[in-house]
Amino acid sequence: MAAAVLAGLSLPAMLQAEPLSLAAEGGAACHRPDAPKQMIAPVKTSGEGALAEGAIRVNADRVIGQSDVRVRAEGDVVVERGNQVLNAQWIDYNQPQDTVQAGERFTLEQGGGRVSGERLRYKMDTRQGEATNARFEAESSSGRRLQGTSQTLRMDGENRYRLENGRFNTCNPGDESWYIRAKSIEADYERNVGVARHASLVVGGVPLFYTPWIDFPLNGNRKSGFLVPTFKAGSDGAEITVPYYFNLAPNYDLTLTPKLYSRRGLQLAGQFRYLQPKYQGDISLAVLPKDQLSRYDTRSKVDWNHQHRFSRTLSGGVDFHQVSDDDYYRDFYNRTDIATNVNLNRQLWLRHQTELWTGRFDSYATVQKYQTLANADGYKGDQPYSLLPRLSSQWQKRFGIVNLQMFGQYSNFRHDSKQEGSRLVLNPSVSAEFNRSWGYIRPKLGLHATYYSLDSHNGAPARNFSRILPTFSVDSGMVFERPASWQGRDYVQTLEPRLFYTYIPTKQQNDIPLFDTAENSFNYSQLFRENRFSGHDRINAANFLTMAVQTRLYDAKNGEERFSAGLGQRLYFTRDDVLLDGSRVQRRSGHSDLLAFADGRVTDNIWLNSEVHYDTSQNAAAKYHFGLRYSPEPGKTVGARYQYRRHGEIYDDVYGKVRRADVYFQWPVNRNLYLVGRHSYSFSEHKPVEHLLGMEYVSGCGCWSLSAVGQHYVNGVNSSKNSFFLQLRLRDLSSLGNNPFEQLRQSIPGYTNIDEVMRK
């Protein structure tokens, strides 16, 4: 549990102690302006020059004794040897034994660590000794600090320590809002092992967690042992996770994670990570033998990610994911994971990069197959083709302002129920760039040649055919600048008119299957692309001119882009078009719909994000969204967003009119307490689709924080899920519970981790 805390600290600073308070010497609380930066006052030195190795210097108000035998020093005593400095009211120094006794108060500093207490017996050459009613503290180069108290602190040689009845924390001086209390602690830096026995976590004076034994690495390196348990509650009941970490070697490790679902059963998961000079990766496996809530018996999940560099020019990898059933992500993950894991990738790939004829030559080979998961109604949607295999190569070289590019690709498409076959694509192109300070002109000429070899399908015989289409485009634009000011700040505003012309002959393509092609969303960036289809199975007809104008606002001092807005539309010189099904049709109008956007900071504290797609044929919006967010400083954000789509996805594979409003916030009630929330309402269905509400508390000195967040969201026509996140975070030590940070970041734009807020 303490592995993250102990990294980089040394000397007695790693140790623990008890009944003494962790408050700073002098009593100033950590939140007061006059609070000291150390729990123990820094030692005073003699101010004299460096000593020879092994030599000892003693300064005091009064020194008596016999040379090379015994020395008694009293009053403002300073003892120095190497990097060891001892301050005390008095000392007795036995020179033959090199032993110091000190009292009634002392402070010992070695490197970055300090120990203070009432009595000290210490052998300076071997660094062995014992202190009573001791305090200790240290701070690493990264700013992480450790402080503690102990009834008895023993030093058993260089880098070996033992404390009895101690407590410690990682807070600022004067902050003992939480601490770890233990009957005994041993720290052995030679073996990099710390062991605490009968240890308790105490928060606000209340013990929350007890373990009879715990060990941890002292220098931040990995070490085998139990990690912090986590707890989560939701629609499926309570979840308790107790991971165990195996530090098998410096370059690979294993984590086993038993997880108990109160309503489902016991799941066993594991992750193996490996790292070598030429390859790295991780393998994860999770198995739940008998799920008491599911129609499926054994539930499982496998993930394998591997990257391999065979040589300077050749690399490869594996990306493999599989689950036991269609409901796995719906049952065990959140809404975002469900949406992004419909087609699970299973892929093996190779990439070769080299120089050919003084140009760049890249080649790519892959074998790819997906596991497609059905939705809650059992519908699997449009399952992607398998690539068995795909081979791609691209060569490009620049000759002054001219860029020559050659692209070739061979793909063999396999599917359980659709037309199968192979496709060869050759796409050479040549482009030029004429750039000036006031604008640019970029013509491009290409040839798209495609050859198909289709297998027999549904009684139709095998056949071969080809398609060849030239493409030509010219992209041009101008940039005008002027100084501007807004709310007392100086800006540079641009006005950027842009013309983009494309010509592609019309060709009917309904005899060509859709192997890997889809129609891109029609948005502002799509106005400046030659082909609105992804993949190579469809090429749209084009004889159009895009006319657009955009303005940007740059900060005059640092050049940061603060705001941008644009408006654009296409003019069609011919109305020929090709649809996704390959049929040749006539466009309804000689111009496209209007597209506009505005995005950026309206003021220092207000953000605007909006986009509009206006259907000119029906004089109505096809889709739009508008969002406004007020964020005056980290930890303070409140905003609202409204989105409309004439036809869009409401739930997983459920489509219709979308009209949805979202309001969200993160706001402090006071310096330490923050409220977070989000509410989404569907006007199309006249019901809320998501509720999220929670609180986050940071202690007065910022050494611990607590988050409690509840969420309810709709994930289907007649289904919904609940989840609850509760986490206690101890600064620079560890966390207990289930982390809500990722969920809050996704739900609340502008959200800031409250621990980061307190550090600023």
C-alpha positions in Angstrom: 0.0 0.0 0.0 2.9 2.4 0.7 4.9 1.6 -2.4 4.2 4.9 -4.1 4.9 6.9 -0.9 8.3 5.6 -0.1 10.0 6.2 -3.5 13.1 8.3 -3.3 13.3 8.9 0.5 16.3 7.9 2.5 17.8 7.7 6.0 15.6 7.6 9.1 13.0 9.6 7.0 11.5 6.3 5.9 10.5 5.2 9.4 7.5 5.4 11.7 6.5 6.3 15.3 3.6 7.0 17.6 2.3 8.9 20.6 4.1 12.1 19.7 2.0 14.5 17.6 2.9 15.0 13.9 2.5 18.7 14.3 5.4 20.9 13.3 7.8 22.1 16.0 6.5 25.5 17.1 2.9 24.3 16.8 1.9 26.3 13.6 -0.9 24.5 11.7 -0.1 23.7 8.0 -2.7 26.1 6.6 -1.5 29.1 8.5 0.7 31.6 6.5 3.5 31.2 9.1 3.5 27.4 9.0 7.0 26.0 8.7 8.1 24.0 5.8 9.6 21.3 8.0 8.3 19.4 11.0 11.8 19.4 12.4 13.8 22.6 12.5 16.9 22.4 10.3 20.2 21.8 12.1 22.7 24.4 12.6 26.3 23.9 11.3 29.6 25.3 12.5 30.1 27.2 9.3 33.7 26.0 9.1 35.4 24.2 6.2 35.1 20.6 5.1 36.5 17.8 7.2 38.8 15.0 6.3 37.2 11.6 5.8 36.4 10.1 9.2 37.2 13.2 11.1 34.7 14.7 13.7 34.3 18.3 14.7 32.6 19.3 18.0 31.5 23.0 18.7 29.7 24.0 21.9 29.5 26.8 24.6 31.6 24.6 26.9 33.8 21.5 26.0 35.7 19.5 28.5 37.4 16.1 28.4 40.6 14.3 27.4 41.8 14.2 23.8 41.3 10.8 22.1 39.5 9.5 25.1 36.2 11.3 26.0 34.6 14.7 25.4 31.7 16.3 27.2 30.1 19.3 25.4 27.3 21.5 26.7 25.2 24.4 25.3 24.4 24.8 21.7 26.3 21.7 20.7 27.2 21.0 17.0 28.8 17.7 16.0 29.8 17.2 12.3 31.1 14.2 10.5 30.8 13.8 6.7 27.1 14.4 5.8 26.1 13.8 9.5 25.3 16.9 11.6 24.1 16.5 15.2 22.6 19.4 17.4 22.0 18.8 21.1 21.8 20.5 24.5 24.7 18.3 25.6 26.7 15.3 24.4 29.0 12.7 25.7 31.4 11.5 23.0 33.5 8.3 23.6 36.3 8.7 21.0 37.7 5.2 21.1 34.3 3.7 20.5 33.1 6.6 18.3 29.9 6.7 20.2 27.8 9.8 21.0 25.1 10.1 23.7 22.9 13.3 23.4 20.1 15.0 25.2 17.9 16.5 26.6 16.8 17.4 23.0 18.7 16.6 19.9 18.4 16.8 16.1 20.4 14.5 13.7 20.6 15.2 10.0 22.0 12.8 7.4 21.6 13.9 3.8 18.0 14.8 3.2 16.6 13.2 6.4 16.3 14.6 9.9 15.6 12.9 13.3 14.9 14.7 16.5 14.0 13.4 20.0 14.8 13.4 23.7 17.7 11.0 24.0 20.1 9.6 21.5 22.8 6.9 21.7 24.6 6.7 18.3 27.7 5.1 16.9 28.8 7.5 14.1 31.1 5.2 12.1 28.6 2.3 11.8 25.5 4.5 12.1 24.0 2.2 14.8 22.0 3.6 17.6 18.7 4.3 19.4 16.5 7.4 19.9 13.6 7.8 22.2 10.4 9.8 21.6 11.7 10.6 18.2 10.4 12.5 15.2 11.7 12.0 11.6 11.0 13.6 8.2 12.5 13.7 4.7 11.7 15.0 1.3 12.6 13.5 -2.1 13.8 15.5 -5.1 10.3 15.3 -6.6 8.8 17.1 -3.6 7.3 14.0 -2.0 7.8 14.1 1.8 7.4 11.6 4.7 7.1 12.4 8.4 6.5 10.4 11.5 7.0 9.9 15.2 8.1 6.9 17.3 8.6 5.9 20.9 11.8 4.1 20.0 13.8 4.4 16.8 16.7 2.0 16.3 19.3 2.3 13.6 20.8 -1.1 12.9 23.6 -0.1 10.6 23.8 1.8 7.3 20.4 1.8 5.6 18.7 -0.4 8.3 16.1 0.9 10.7 13.5 -0.3 13.1 10.7 1.7 14.8 8.4 0.6 17.6 4.9 2.1 18.3 5.1 4.6 15.5 3.0 6.6 13.1 3.7 8.4 9.8 2.1 10.2 6.9 3.0 12.1 3.7 1.4 15.4 4.6 2.7 18.9 5.2 4.1 19.8 8.6 1.4 20.2 11.2 -1.1 18.0 9.3 -2.0 14.8 11.0 -5.5 14.4 9.5 -4.5 10.9 8.6 -1.6 8.6 9.4 -0.5 5.0 9.4 0.0 3.6 12.9 2.0 0.4 13.4 3.3 -1.6 16.4 6.6 -2.1 14.6 8.3 -1.2 11.3 11.5 -2.5 9.8 13.3 -0.9 6.9 16.2 -2.6 5.1 17.6 -0.5 2.2 20.0 -3.2 1.2 17.1 -5.5 0.4 14.8 -2.6 -0.5 12.1 -4.0 1.9 10.0 -2.3 4.5 7.7 -4.4 6.8 5.0 -3.0 9.1 3.2 -5.3 11.6 -0.2 -4.6 13.1 -0.7 -1.5 11.0 -3.8 0.7 10.8 -4.9 3.5 8.6 -6.4 6.3 10.9 -8.4 9.2 9.3 -9.7 11.9 11.5 -8.9 9.9 14.5 -11.0 6.9 13.3 -9.2 3.6 12.3 -10.5 2.7 8.8 -8.2 -0.2 7.7 -6.2 -2.8 9.6 -3.7 -5.4 8.4 -1.6 -7.7 10.6 1.3 -7.5 8.2 2.3 -5.4 5.2 5.5 -5.0 3.2 6.5 -2.4 0.7 9.5 -1.3 -1.4 11.6 1.5 0.1 13.0 3.2 -3.1 9.9 3.1 -5.3 10.9 0.0 -7.2 8.4 -2.7 -7.7 7.9 -5.4 -5.1 5.6 -8.5 -4.8 2.7 -8.1 -2.4 -1.0 -7.1 -2.0 -2.2 -3.9 -3.7 -4.9 -1.7 -2.3 -8.3 -3.4 -2.3 -11.2 -1.6 -4.1 -14.9 -1.5 -3.5 -17.7 -0.6 -5.9 -21.5 -0.7 -5.8 -24.0 -0.5 -8.5 -26.9 -2.3 -10.3 -25.0 -5.6 -10.0 -24.5 -5.2 -6.2 -21.2 -4.8 -4.5 -17.8 -5.5 -6.0 -14.7 -6.1 -3.9 -11.3 -6.4 -5.6 -8.1 -7.6 -3.8 -5.2 -7.6 -6.3 -1.8 -9.3 -5.7 1.3 -8.1 -7.5 4.2 -10.5 -8.5 7.5 -8.7 -9.3 8.9 -11.6 -11.3 11.8 -9.8 -12.8 12.9 -6.2 -13.7 11.4 -6.6 -17.1 8.2 -8.5 -16.5 5.5 -8.8 -13.8 2.1 -10.4 -13.1 -0.9 -9.1 -11.3 -3.6 -11.5 -10.1 -7.0 -9.9 -9.2 -9.7 -11.8 -7.5 -13.0 -9.9 -7.7 -16.1 -10.8 -5.8 -19.4 -9.7 -7.3 -22.0 -10.0 -4.5 -24.8 -11.0 -7.0 -22.7 -12.8 -9.7 -19.9 -14.7 -8.1 -16.1 -14.8 -8.0 -14.0 -13.6 -10.9 -10.3 -14.3 -11.3 -8.4 -11.9 -13.5 -4.7 -11.6 -14.3 -2.4 -9.3 -16.3 1.1 -10.3 -17.4 3.4 -7.5 -18.6 6.7 -7.9 -20.3 9.4 -5.6 -21.7 12.5 -6.4 -23.7 14.8 -4.2 -25.8 13.1 -5.3 -29.0 9.5 -6.1 -27.9 7.0 -5.3 -25.2 3.3 -6.0 -24.4 0.8 -7.3 -22.0 -1.7 -10.2 -21.8 -4.9 -10.0 -19.7 -7.4 -12.7 -18.8 -10.5 -12.6 -16.7 -12.8 -15.6 -15.9 -16.0 -15.8 -13.9 -17.0 -19.5 -13.8 -20.6 -19.4 -12.9 -22.4 -16.1 -13.3 -25.6 -16.2 -11.2 -27.2 -13.2 -12.9 -26.6 -14.2 -16.6 -28.0 -16.7 -19.1 -24.3 -17.5 -19.8 -22.5 -19.8 -17.5 -18.8 -19.1 -17.8 -17.9 -15.5 -18.6 -14.4 -14.6 -19.9 -12.3 -11.9 -21.6 -8.9 -12.1 -23.2 -6.7 -9.2 -24.4 -3.2 -9.3 -25.9 -1.2 -6.3 -27.1 2.3 -6.8 -28.4 4.7 -4.6 -30.2 7.9 -5.9 -31.8 10.8 -4.2 -33.5 12.7 -6.8 -35.6 15.2 -4.3 -37.0 15.6 -0.6 -37.7 13.2 -0.8 -40.6 10.9 -3.7 -39.7 8.3 -3.7 -36.9 5.2 -5.7 -36.1 2.6 -6.5 -33.5 -0.5 -8.3 -32.3 -3.8 -6.7 -31.1 -6.2 -9.4 -30.0 -9.4 -9.0 -28.0 -12.2 -11.6 -27.3 -15.0 -12.0 -24.9 -17.1 -15.1 -24.1 -20.5 -13.6 -25.0 -22.4 -10.6 -26.5 -23.5 -9.3 -23.1 -20.0 -9.1 -21.5 -19.4 -5.4 -21.9 -23.0 -4.5 -21.0 -22.7 -6.5 -17.8 -19.2 -5.5 -16.7 -18.4 -2.1 -18.2 -19.7 1.4 -18.5 -21.6 3.1 -21.3 -18.5 4.4 -23.1 -16.9 1.0 -23.1 -20.1 -0.6 -24.5 -20.2 1.9 -27.4 -16.5 1.5 -28.3 -16.3 -2.3 -28.1 -18.9 -3.5 -30.7 -16.3 -4.9 -33.1 -13.4 -6.4 -31.1 -10.2 -6.3 -33.1 -8.0 -9.4 -33.6 -5.1 -8.5 -35.8 -1.5 -9.4 -36.7 0.6 -6.8 -38.5 4.0 -6.0 -40.0 5.3 -2.6 -41.1 8.5 -1.9 -43.1 9.9 1.6 -43.5 12.9 2.4 -45.6 14.3 4.7 -48.4 13.9 3.8 -52.0 15.3 5.9 -54.9 15.9 8.7 -52.3 12.2 8.7 -51.5 10.3 7.3 -48.5 8.9 3.8 -49.0 6.4 2.4 -46.4 4.9 -1.1 -46.5 2.2 -2.6 -44.3 0.9 -6.2 -44.1 -1.9 -7.4 -41.8 -4.2 -10.3 -41.1 -7.4 -9.0 -39.3 -10.6 -10.6 -38.1 -13.3 -9.1 -35.8 -15.5 -10.5 -33.1 -18.8 -8.6 -33.5 -21.1 -8.3 -30.5 -24.8 -8.2 -30.8 -26.9 -5.5 -29.1 -29.4 -6.1 -26.3 -32.0 -7.3 -28.9 -29.5 -9.8 -30.5 -28.8 -7.8 -33.6 -25.2 -7.8 -34.7 -25.4 -5.0 -37.3 -23.1 -4.8 -40.2 -20.2 -7.1 -39.4 -16.9 -6.0 -40.9 -15.0 -8.2 -43.4 -11.9 -10.1 -42.4 -8.7 -9.2 -44.1 -6.8 -12.4 -45.0 -4.5 -10.6 -45.8 -4.0 -7.0 -46.7 -0.8 -5.7 -48.2 -0.1 -2.0 -48.7 2.8 0.1 -50.0 3.4 3.8 -50.5 6.3 5.6 -52.0 6.7 9.4 -52.1 9.4 11.8 -53.0 9.5 15.6 -53.3 11.1 17.4 -56.2 11.2 21.1 -55.2 7.5 22.2 -55.0 6.3 19.0 -56.6 5.4 15.9 -54.6 5.1 12.5 -56.3 3.2 9.7 -54.6 2.5 6.1 -55.5 0.1 4.0 -53.5 -0.8 0.3 -54.0 -2.9 -2.1 -51.9 -4.0 -5.7 -52.2 -6.8 -7.0 -49.9 -8.4 -10.4 -49.7 -11.9 -10.0 -48.1 -13.6 -12.9 -46.3 -17.1 -13.0 -44.7 -19.4 -15.7 -43.4 -22.5 -14.4 -45.3 -21.5 -11.7 -47.8 -19.8 -11.6 -51.2 -16.1 -12.6 -50.9 -13.2 -11.6 -53.1 -10.0 -9.7 -53.5 -9.2 -6.1 -54.6 -6.1 -4.5 -56.0 -5.8 -0.7 -55.8 -3.2 1.5 -57.6 -3.4 5.2 -56.9 -0.5 7.3 -58.3 -0.7 11.1 -57.8 1.4 14.2 -58.3 0.8 17.5 -56.5 2.5 20.9 -56.2 2.5 23.7 -53.6 2.7 27.4 -54.4 3.0 29.1 -51.1 3.2 32.8 -50.4 2.8 34.8 -47.2 -0.6 36.0 -48.4 -1.9 32.5 -49.5 -1.4 29.3 -51.4 -2.4 27.3 -54.5 -2.1 23.4 -54.3 -3.1 21.5 -57.5 -3.2 17.7 -57.5 -3.7 15.1 -60.2 -4.2 11.4 -59.5 -5.4 8.2 -61.0 -7.5 5.7 -59.1 -7.3 2.2 -60.7 -9.1 -0.7 -59.0 -9.2 -4.4 -60.0 -11.6 -6.9 -58.4 -11.7 -10.6 -58.4 -14.9 -11.8 -56.9 -15.8 -15.4 -55.8 -19.1 -17.1 -56.7 -21.9 -16.0 -54.4 -25.6 -16.9 -54.1 -25.6 -18.7 -57.4 -23.7 -16.0 -59.3 -20.5 -17.1 -60.9 -17.0 -15.8 -60.1 -16.1 -12.7 -62.1 -13.2 -10.2 -62.6 -13.5 -6.5 -63.5 -11.8 -3.2 -63.1 -12.5 0.5 -62.6 -10.3 3.4 -63.5 -11.1 7.0 -62.6 -8.9 10.1 -62.8 -9.1 12.7 -60.1 -8.1 16.4 -60.2 -8.3 19.0 -57.4 -7.1 22.5 -56.7 -7.0 23.9 -53.1 -6.4 27.6 -52.7 -6.7 30.2 -50.1 -5.7 33.6 -48.9 -5.0 35.0 -45.4 -5.7 38.6 -44.4 -4.7 39.8 -40.9 -5.6 42.8 -38.8 -5.0 43.9 -35.2 -8.0 43.6 -33.0 -8.9 44.0 -29.3 -11.5 42.5 -27.1 -12.1 43.2 -23.4 -8.8 45.0 -23.1 -6.7 42.2 -24.7 -4.8 42.6 -28.0 -5.4 40.0 -30.8 -4.6 39.3 -34.4 -7.7 38.5 -36.4 -7.5 36.6 -39.7 -9.9 36.5 -42.6 -9.3 33.3 -44.7 -11.4 32.8 -47.9 -10.8 29.4 -49.4 -11.7 27.8 -52.7 -11.5 24.0 -53.3 -12.3 22.6 -56.7 -12.6 18.8 -57.5 -13.3 16.9 -60.7 -13.9 13.1 -60.9 -15.9 11.6 -63.8 -19.2 9.9 -63.0 -19.2 6.1 -63.0 -21.9 3.8 -61.8 -20.6 1.3 -59.2 -23.5 -0.8 -58.1 -21.8 -4.0 -59.3 -19.0 -3.4 -56.8 -19.5 -4.8 -53.3 -18.9 -2.7 -50.2 -15.9 -4.4 -48.6 -14.5 -1.7 -46.4 -16.3 1.5 -47.4 -18.7 3.8 -45.6 -20.0 7.3 -46.1 -18.3 10.0 -44.0 -20.3 12.5 -42.0 -20.9 15.7 -43.9 -19.2 18.3 -41.8 -17.1 21.4 -42.3 -13.8 19.5 -42.9 -15.5 17.2 -45.4 -16.0 20.2 -47.7 -12.3 20.0 -48.5 -12.0 16.3 -49.4 -12.2 14.9 -52.9 -14.1 11.8 -52.0 -16.8 11.7 -49.3 -16.5 7.9 -49.0 -13.9 6.1 -46.8 -12.2 3.0 -48.3 -11.8 2.3 -52.0 -15.0 0.7 -53.1 -16.9 3.9 -53.8 -15.6 7.1 -55.5 -18.1 9.9 -55.7 -18.8 11.9 -58.9 -17.3 15.4 -58.5 -17.4 18.6 -60.5 -17.9 21.1 -57.6 -16.4 24.2 -56.1 -16.3 24.6 -52.3 -16.5 28.2 -51.2 -15.7 28.9 -47.6 -14.5 31.6 -45.3 -13.0 31.3 -41.9 -11.8 33.7 -39.3 -9.4 33.0 -36.4 -8.4 35.0 -33.4 -4.8 34.8 -32.1 -3.5 36.2 -28.8 -1.1 39.0 -29.9 1.4 38.1 -27.1 1.9 34.4 -27.4 0.3 33.5 -30.7 -2.3 31.1 -29.1 -5.4 30.5 -31.2 -8.3 31.6 -29.0 -11.3 31.3 -31.3 -12.2 30.2 -34.8 -15.4 30.2 -36.9 -16.2 29.3 -40.5 -19.0 29.0 -43.1 -18.9 26.9 -46.2 -21.0 25.5 -49.1 -20.4 23.6 -52.3 -21.5 24.6 -55.8 -22.1 21.7 -58.2 -21.4 22.4 -61.9 -23.0 19.0 -62.7 -25.6 17.2 -60.7 -24.3 13.7 -61.2 -23.7 11.8 -58.0 -22.9 8.2 -56.8 -24.7 6.9 -53.7 -23.3 4.4 -51.2 -25.1 1.5 -52.9 -23.2 2.5 -56.1 -26.1 3.7 -58.1 -25.8 6.8 -60.3 -28.3 9.6 -59.4 -29.0 13.3 -59.9 -28.5 15.7 -57.1 -31.6 17.6 -56.0 -29.9 21.0 -56.1 -27.0 22.8 -57.6 -25.5 23.4 -54.2 -24.9 21.6 -51.0 -26.2 22.2 -47.6 -24.7 25.0 -45.6 -22.1 24.1 -42.9 -20.9 26.4 -40.2 -19.0 26.2 -36.9 -17.8 28.4 -34.1 -15.4 27.1 -31.5 -13.1 28.6 -28.8 -12.9 31.1 -26.0 -15.3 34.0 -26.2 -13.7 35.5 -23.1 -11.0 34.3 -20.7 -13.7 32.4 -18.8 -16.3 31.4 -21.4 -16.0 28.7 -24.0 -18.3 28.2 -27.0 -18.6 25.1 -29.1 -21.2 24.9 -31.9 -21.8 23.4 -35.3 -24.7 23.7 -37.7 -25.6 21.6 -40.8 -28.5 23.4 -42.5 -30.5 21.6 -45.2 -31.1 24.2 -47.9 -33.5 21.9 -49.8 -35.9 21.8 -46.9 -35.0 25.1 -45.3 -34.4 23.3 -42.0 -31.5 22.1 -39.9 -30.4 18.6 -40.4 -28.3 18.6 -37.3 -26.7 21.1 -34.9 -25.3 21.4 -31.5 -24.6 24.4 -29.3 -22.6 24.4 -26.1 -21.5 27.1 -23.7 -19.2 26.6 -20.7 -18.1 29.0 -17.9 -14.8 28.1 -16.3 -13.3 31.0 -14.4 -10.6 28.8 -12.7 -9.6 25.2 -12.2 -12.3 23.4 -10.1 -15.0 25.8 -11.3 -17.0 24.9 -14.4 -20.6 25.0 -15.3 -22.1 24.5 -18.8 -25.0 23.4 -21.0 -25.2 21.8 -24.4 -28.1 21.1 -26.8 -27.9 18.8 -29.7 -30.4 18.0 -32.5 -30.2 15.4 -35.3 -33.0 14.8 -37.7 -31.9 11.1 -37.7 -29.3 9.7 -35.4 -28.5 6.9 -33.0 -30.5 7.2 -29.8 -29.3 4.0 -28.1 -27.2 1.0 -29.3 -28.5 0.4 -32.9 -31.7 2.3 -32.1 -32.2 5.3 -34.5 -34.6 8.2 -34.7 -34.8 12.0 -34.1 -32.4 13.1 -31.4 -33.2 16.2 -29.3 -31.1 16.2 -26.1 -30.0 18.7 -23.5 -27.2 18.4 -21.1 -26.3 20.5 -18.1 -23.2 19.9 -16.0 -21.1 21.5 -13.3 -18.2 21.3 -10.9 -18.3 24.0 -8.3 -16.9 24.5 -4.7 -19.3 25.0 -1.8 -16.3 26.2 0.2 -12.6 25.9 0.0 -12.6 22.2 0.6 -16.0 20.9 -0.6 -16.9 20.5 -4.3 -20.1 19.4 -5.9 -20.2 17.7 -9.3 -23.2 16.8 -11.5 -24.6 16.2 -14.9 -28.2 15.8 -16.1 -29.2 14.7 -19.6 -32.7 14.9 -20.9 -34.2 13.5 -24.1 -37.0 15.7 -25.5 -37.6 13.1 -28.2 -38.5 10.5 -25.6 -39.6 12.9 -22.8 -37.4 11.3 -20.2 -34.0 11.8 -18.6 -31.2 9.6 -20.0 -28.5 10.2 -17.4 -28.1 11.5 -13.9 -24.8 12.0 -12.2 -24.4 13.7 -8.8 -21.6 13.6 -6.3 -19.3 15.5 -3.9 -15.6 15.7 -3.5 -13.9 16.8 -0.3 -10.2 17.9 0.1 -8.8 18.2 3.6 -7.7 21.6 4.8 -4.0 21.0 4.1 -4.7 19.0 0.9 -3.2 15.7 2.2 -6.3 13.6 1.6 -9.5 13.8 -0.4 -12.7 11.9 -0.7 -15.0 11.4 -3.7 -18.5 10.0 -3.7 -20.4 9.9 -7.0 -23.6 8.2 -8.0 -24.7 7.7 -11.6 -27.8 6.4 -13.3 -28.0 6.1 -17.1 -30.2 4.5 -19.8 -28.4 2.0 -22.0 -31.4 0.6 -24.0 -35.0 1.1 -24.8 -36.2 -0.5 -21.6 -32.9 -0.9 -19.7 -30.7 1.2 -17.4 -27.8 0.9 -15.0 -26.7 2.3 -11.7 -23.2 2.8 -10.4 -21.7 4.3 -7.3 -18.1 5.5 -6.9 -16.4 6.0 -3.5 -12.7 6.7 -3.2 -10.4 7.9 -0.4 -7.1 9.3 -1.7 -4.1 9.7 0.5 -1.6 12.1 -1.0 1.6 10.4 -2.3 0.6 7.1 -0.6 -2.4 5.3 -2.1 -6.1 5.2 -2.7 -9.0 3.2 -1.3 -12.1 2.6 -3.3 -13.2 3.0 -6.9 -11.8 6.0 -8.9 -14.5 8.2 -10.4 -12.0 10.5 -12.3 -12.4 9.0 -15.8 -16.2 9.1 -15.5 -16.2 12.7 -14.3 -13.8 13.8 -17.0 -16.1 12.3 -19.7 -19.3 13.7 -18.2 -18.2 17.2 -17.2 -16.2 19.2 -19.9 -13.6 21.3 -18.1 -13.5 19.0 -15.0 -10.3 19.3 -13.0 -9.1 16.8 -10.5 -9.5 18.5 -7.1 -6.1 17.2 -5.8 -4.6 19.2 -8.7 -6.7 22.2 -7.8 -5.3 22.2 -4.2 -1.7 22.1 -5.5 -2.1 25.2 -7.6 
